[in-house]
Amino acid sequence: MSDPSARLLALLSLLQTPREWPGTELARRLEVSPRTVRRDVERLRDLGYPVHATMGAEGGYRLTAGAAMPPLLLDDEEAVAIAVGLRAAAGQAVVGIEEASVRALTKLEQVLPARLRYRVGALGAATVPLPGDQPTVEPGSLTLLAAAIANHERVRFTYRTGDGVESRRLVEPFRLVTAGRRWYLVGFDTDRDDWRIYRVDRLASLLATGARATSRELPEKDPAAFVTSKLYSLAPTYRAVATLHLPAVPAHLGGESTPLDGGRCRWESASDTLEWLAFRLLTLGCEVEVHEPPELVAHLRAVADRAHRAAVGKRVT
């Protein structure tokens, strides 16, 4: 193999196989001399690839883990497998790897040849994940948004609100944020002249316009804090005040507590659902007196009525 660049790539491809390669075998496969193999190994080391060499009759070369992540050389099957795996991880919102999956998928799809992009797309179209409780996100939407953020490019899409109202939006995307099992786009809505958050699963007809986005400063310290503040402002918040017949509040209950006489304490906490507040109180295993809000009192009465009817029904049967 006379082309130095092609030979170097071929050598790297061999060394990425998890085994130790004798220099003579590498020379035979590359159709060069052992001396040329040694020179090419030094070039790989200069590029940041940690190639370890052992001496002796049983010695050879192998690629080891290094301090930095060097570029990887993938064959067609490996590239397709990684792209499909990243699509699945991004679409299913696997906890802890969602954002990294989208970044890696964006980089990979930018360099995939057309024939491999077709295979990845065909596999995605032919496979159907088992439906879950949460809405799914199209990985193509995530990669398009990630690319638009990196390129400082405006996007246009149709957005459906929680009550089903649809409208066209022109947005300068800033960041993608995962909250729970959902993806949110943080961006500046040019028509409304304001920062907004959008659930990515509610986006449709997504298009990168090619128009340059204006450099802006987010009003919060970071995108995650901005999404959190927006979600809290949009959700109804109920603040519960109750007296618990316990000397102290269990750590898992959260909230704030104040000791009272008679082995009791006053508990205050907030939540966006009455159901969650009621569940926390009813699983304490102690007497509870709820003072506010009135919605929580009414909810607990309804739960008590259902529990009573269920208990009576069991005795009758």
C-alpha positions, 0 to 999 in steps of 0.5 A: 500500500503506497499511499501514506494516508490510506495506509495510516487509516488502514493501520489505525483500523487494524489497531482498533481491534482489541488484540495485540498485532505482531509487527510482521503481521501488520507489515504483511497486511499492509504490504509494507516493510516492518520499518514502515510499520514502525514509522507509521506507528510513530505518526499515530502517536504524534496524532494522539493515538496511544499505541503501546509496543511490547518487545520479544517474540510474542510482542507487538502493537496494540491501541490502549486507553489514553488521557484524551479521546482521539478520533475513531475510525469506523467501518460501515457496519460500526457506523450504522450500529452506533447511529441507530443506537444513538437514535434509540437513546435520544428518542427514548430519553435514557436518563443521563445520556440524552444530551450526549447522545444527541451531540454525538448523533449530530456529529456522526450524521454530518459525516455519514455517506449518503448510502449509510444515512439511507440505511440508518433512516431505513432502520429507524422507519422499520422499527417501532418502540413499545409505547410508554407513558411519556410522549416520544421525541423524534431524534431528527428534530433533536439533531436539527435543533442541535445543529441550529444551535451550534450554527446560530441559525433561526428555526421555524416550526408549528407549536401546539400548546397544552390546550391544543392551540397551534401557531407558527413560531420563528425562534432563535434556538439557544439550548436543549434541556431535559427535564424529567423524561421530556425535552425542552427547547430554550429560545428567543421568539422573534415574533413575541420578542421574548424568551420562551420554552417549547416542549420538543414533542409538540413541535411540527414542520420543523425547518432551519431557515438559514437566517443568522440568529442574534447573539443574546443573553439568557435572563437566567444564570443557565438554561436549566434554571430558566426551564425550571422557573418557567415550569413552576410559573406555568404550573399551579402550586399548592402550599400545604400547612398541616399539623403532624402527630410526630415529633419531627418530619421524616427526611423523605417528606421534605418541606419545612417543619416547626416543633410543637408541644405534645410530640407534634410538629407543623409541616409546610410544603408546596407541590403542583398537584394535590394528589402528591400532597395527599399521598405524602400525608396519607403514607406517614402512618400518623394522625394529620390535621390539614389546615390549608389549602381548602382544595387539599382538604376537599381532595382528602375528603373525596379520597376518604369517601372512596376508601370507605365505599371500597371497604364497605363493598369488601364486607358485603361480598 
